[in-house]
Amino acid sequence: MTPHHQEESRCESCPIRERAVCATCDSDELQQLEAIKYYRTYEARQPIMWRGDRMEFVASVVSGTATVEHLTEDGRKQTLGLLLPSDFIGRPGRDTALYDVAAVTEVTLCCFRRKQFEELVQTTPHVSQRLLEMALDELDAVRDWMFLLGRKTAREKIASFLMMYYRRTVTPEQQFGAATVDLSLTREAMADYLGLTLETVSRQFSKLKSDGVIKLEGKRKVIIPDVHALAREAGDDSIIA
């Protein structure tokens, strides 16, 4: 299967405009980005890129969820991260992809031709500064995730995962009240991501539900009645401060 292309839309009306790599661009800079962008949409479970592929573009996730994965020579797979709306794919200055990236749900990307984007980064301070901010945020997130995988209990891992989804997907109007998150990952994918077994993931979801911390509607929709209570289960109430 090949990705299909969408018709272009204006940056001003983009749903990730305030969080993406172009967040701090002025109108002239947006026009420069408009000139080198195009959209691609990938179906669920479709590969976006393979490790070692030549990088012809960099991109922002406009909608959907993708996973960053590493496959060893003996067939073991590790999910290294999730890509959610506004996340950036690719690295200016690097010719080839370091990891496999695959769509979990239908994913739409706002793509920029890599060579032209690299030239724009050199001449557009707002873009280069925003890339640096996003890279540092990603580094902080990786450090947090290393602590989660190494030190937290299974229950804390599930709660932290739900809090991560909450912070990334709810609107400002929903914050700190009851909230609903639609998980795009299966229980199996969550187990792989969190370093747990499928049985442990299912058991911890059931326990959080029975304790009133969450409510479940089907396999993917999670209702959080009290975000502060879920944060305490994650072992760090400061993450919603």
ABEGO torsion letter per residue (X at the ends): XBBBBBBBBBAAABAAAAABAAAABBAAAAAAAAAABBBBBBBBGBBABBBGBBBABBBBBABEBBBBBBBBAAGBBBBABBBBBGBBBEBBGBABBABBBBBABBBBBBBBBAAAAAAAAAABAAAAAAAAAAAAAAAAAAAAAAAAAAABBAAAAAAAAAAAAAAAABBAAABGBBBBBBBABBAAAAAAAAGBBAAAAAAAAAAAAAAGABBBBEAABBBBABAAAAAAAAGBAAAAX
